């Protein structure tokens, strides 16, 4: 009996390791593709995307980026390959129909294929439940817009508490698959988790981490949720109050059109990368090039979550930005303001 138990345990362990290795290899290839993309080496980027997609079912974000990158190669074979892959996912094609920047560089023939696409994906019971919870969340915010009033805080607490417990239970029993349940349902879970984080509810962390380890979801949203700071300006706390927080943070912050690289010690970067590696996140030092791509190339504007963490990104009036930058610079926190 004991030998049987040991044999089963070894079998399960051996079954798990190849799956985890495939997931790690998938991310290695994806990040190699993104590195080539940032260097405008679009052919090489496409080749890495192709190799990655053979390791596991690709995520929507990576298919999106791969298709857009193929358009930049102007290579008909690569474009056809990634269009065929994209067309297997109705959600991605309907998103593409509204992406004018990408449509402008599609061939007339491809534009017609996209315009004439009419496949749909069946909405699951999981999605309908998530939508109903999101509606409750948004109704509370709409009817009580002042989140500092005591009555609003009380309502938000009760709403967020009930919502987060329901979502956690639903994810435990249903699981999640992007191709079945859609990308938006996970983003709704993130929004609900983000609001509940204000009150210290963290039960989604372990659930989402398990989905990350299984290769079911991209790690950027769960990591961003964990990194959330409640009712504080995390940048001021980290850099102006000298309270470092070595989670998954980036070495850079984005304020409107500006990109600022922050000073970090080698030991801090090593600690951050150790945390990131547990979630299959890319090396933090690659964030600068990715953010530059996102800010400078209209095809990738607004896609920070598809590439990397988006931990501090907000708009400021130019004069306010100058004051903010000056404060950080005086504290010795700024390594370089890129633009």
SULFENMO-V942256 format. One record per pair of residues at least 4 apart in sequence whose ideal C-beta (glycine too) atoms are under 8 Angstrom apart, sorted by sequence separation. I is the first residue (numbers start at 1). J is the second residue. If there is no record, write none. Layout:
I&J  I&J
This chain:
1&5  2&6  3&7  4&8  5&9  6&10  7&11  8&12  9&13  10&14  11&15  12&16  13&17  14&18  15&19  16&20  17&21  18&22  19&23  20&24  21&25  22&26  23&27  24&28  25&29  26&30  27&31  28&32  29&33  30&34  31&35  32&36  33&37  34&38  35&39  37&41  41&45  42&46  43&47  44&48  45&49  46&50  47&51  48&52  49&53  50&54  51&55  58&62  59&63  60&64  61&65  62&66  63&67  64&68  65&69  66&70  67&71  68&72  69&73  75&79  76&80  77&81  78&82  79&83  80&84  81&85  82&86  83&87  84&88  89&93  90&94  91&95  92&96  93&97  94&98  95&99  99&103  100&104  101&105  102&106  106&110  107&111  108&112  109&113  110&114  111&115  112&116  113&117  123&127  124&128  125&129  126&130  127&131  128&132  129&133  130&134  131&135  132&136  133&137  134&138  135&139  136&140  137&141  138&142  139&143  140&144  141&145  148&152  149&153  150&154  151&155  152&156  153&157  154&158  155&159  156&160  157&161  158&162  159&163  160&164  161&165  162&166  163&167  164&168  165&169  166&170  167&171  168&172  169&173  170&174  171&175  177&181  178&182  181&185  182&186  183&187  184&188  185&189  186&190  187&191  188&192  189&193  190&194  191&195  192&196  193&197  197&201  203&207  204&208  205&209  206&210  207&211  208&212  209&213  210&214  212&216  217&221  219&223  220&224  221&225  222&226  223&227  224&228  229&233  232&236  233&237  234&238  235&239  236&240  237&241  245&249  254&258  264&268  265&269  266&270  267&271  268&272  269&273  270&274  271&275  272&276  273&277  274&278  275&279  277&281  282&286  286&290  287&291  288&292  289&293  290&294  291&295  292&296  293&297  297&301  303&307  304&308  316&320  317&321  318&322  319&323  320&324  321&325  322&326  323&327  324&328  325&329  326&330  327&331  329&333  36&41  37&42  53&58  58&63  70&75  73&78  74&79  106&111  123&128  144&149  147&152  148&153  171&176  176&181  178&183  181&186  196&201  197&202  211&216  212&217  217&222  229&234  232&237  235&240  236&241  238&243  254&259  255&260  264&269  276&281  282&287  304&309  305&310  316&321  328&333  329&334  36&42  52&58  73&79  86&92  87&93  96&102  97&103  141&147  146&152  147&153  211&217  212&218  237&243  238&244  253&259  254&260  276&282  294&300  295&301  300&306  304&310  328&334  86&93  96&103  144&151  145&152  212&219  227&234  238&245  252&259  253&260  276&283  293&300  294&301  300&307  36&44  37&45  58&66  70&78  71&79  103&111  106&114  144&152  178&186  193&201  196&204  229&237  237&245  252&260  264&272  276&284  282&290  294&302  316&324  36&45  53&62  70&79  147&156  176&185  208&217  252&261  253&262  294&303  304&313  325&334  52&62  53&63  86&96  176&186  212&222  251&261  252&262  273&283  294&304  33&44  34&45  70&81  103&114  144&155  193&204  211&222  234&245  238&249  251&262  273&284  33&45  36&48  67&79  70&82  144&156  272&284  325&337  33&46  49&62  53&66  69&82  70&83  208&221  209&222  251&264  291&304  294&307  208&222  293&307  33&48  67&82  140&155  141&156  189&204  269&284  32&48  33&49  49&65  50&66  66&82  67&83  140&156  229&245  269&285  49&66  97&114  205&222  208&225  290&307  291&308  30&48  67&85  96&114  97&115  171&189  204&222  235&253  251&269  290&308  29&48  30&49  33&52  63&82  66&85  67&86  140&159  29&49  46&66  49&69  97&117  205&225  227&247  45&66  93&114  204&225  205&226  226&247  227&248  287&308  29&51  30&52  63&85  64&86  137&159  167&189  226&248  227&249  246&268  286&308  287&309  29&52  46&69  63&86  94&117  136&159  137&160  239&262  249&272  45&69  46&70  93&117  202&226  223&247  224&248  244&268  248&272  67&92  167&192  223&248  246&271  247&272  26&52  29&55  63&89  87&113  93&119  137&163  167&193  246&272  282&308  25&52  42&69  46&73  58&85  83&110  90&117  136&163  248&275  261&288  281&308  37&65  42&70  64&92  79&107  164&192  197&225  247&275  248&276  281&309  26&55  46&75  60&89  63&92  67&96  90&119  163&192  164&193  246&275  259&288  25&55  26&56  42&72  43&73  83&113  87&117  90&120  91&121  133&163  200&230  34&65  42&73  50&81  60&91  64&95  71&102  79&110  90&121  186&217  190&221  194&225  197&228  199&230  248&279  23&55  26&58  30&62  33&65  37&69  40&72  43&75  46&78  53&85  60&92  87&119  89&121  160&192  163&195  164&196  193&225  198&230  259&291  22&55  23&56  33&66  49&82  72&105  133&166  163&196  171&204  197&230  198&231  248&281  251&284  259&292  22&56  68&102  71&105  133&167  187&221  190&224  194&228  250&284  251&285  43&78  67&102  71&106  160&195  161&196  168&203  172&207  176&211  186&221  190&225  249&284  252&287  33&69  46&82  160&196  168&204  171&207  175&211  251&287  252&288  259&295  130&167  164&201  167&204  171&208  250&287  251&288  254&291  160&198  161&199  165&203  178&216  257&295  156&195  160&199  164&203  168&207  177&216  178&217  252&291  130&170  161&201  164&204  171&211  176&216  129&170  160&201  175&216  176&217  250&291  254&295  156&198  157&199  126&170  295&339  292&338  126&174  126&176  254&304  288&338  223&276  127&181  131&185  134&188  137&191  126&181  127&182  130&185  133&188  137&192  124&180  223&279  254&310  124&181  127&184  131&188  134&191  222&279  124&182  127&185  130&188  134&192  137&195  223&281  250&308  253&311  254&312  255&313  256&314  123&182  126&185  130&189  133&192  250&309  253&312  254&313  255&314  256&315  219&279  249&309  253&313  254&314  255&315  256&316  121&182  219&280  220&281  248&309  250&311  255&316  219&281  249&311  250&312  248&311  258&321  256&321  260&325  255&321  262&328  212&279  258&325  212&280  260&328  255&324  263&332  209&279  263&333  262&333  263&334  264&335  262&334  263&335  261&334  262&335  260&334  261&335  261&336  260&336  261&337  234&311  235&312  260&337  261&338  234&312  259&337  260&338  258&337  259&338  258&338  259&339  224&305  258&339  227&309  257&339  221&305  227&311  251&335  220&305  224&309  220&306  223&309  224&310  252&338  224&311  240&327  220&308  240&328  220&309  239&328  242&331  89&179  220&310  91&182  240&331  91&183  239&331  91&184  235&328  240&333  239&333  60&178  59&178  57&179  61&183  60&183  61&218  59&217  56&215  59&218  26&215  23&213  23&214  23&215  20&213  22&215  105&299  19&214  19&215  101&298  102&299  101&299  101&301  72&299  71&299  68&299  68&300  65&300  65&303  64&303  65&306  61&303  64&306  65&307  61&305  62&306  61&306  34&282  38&286  39&289  31&282  35&286  38&289  31&283  34&286  38&290  27&280  35&289  38&292  27&282  31&286  38&293  24&280  34&290  37&293  23&280  34&307
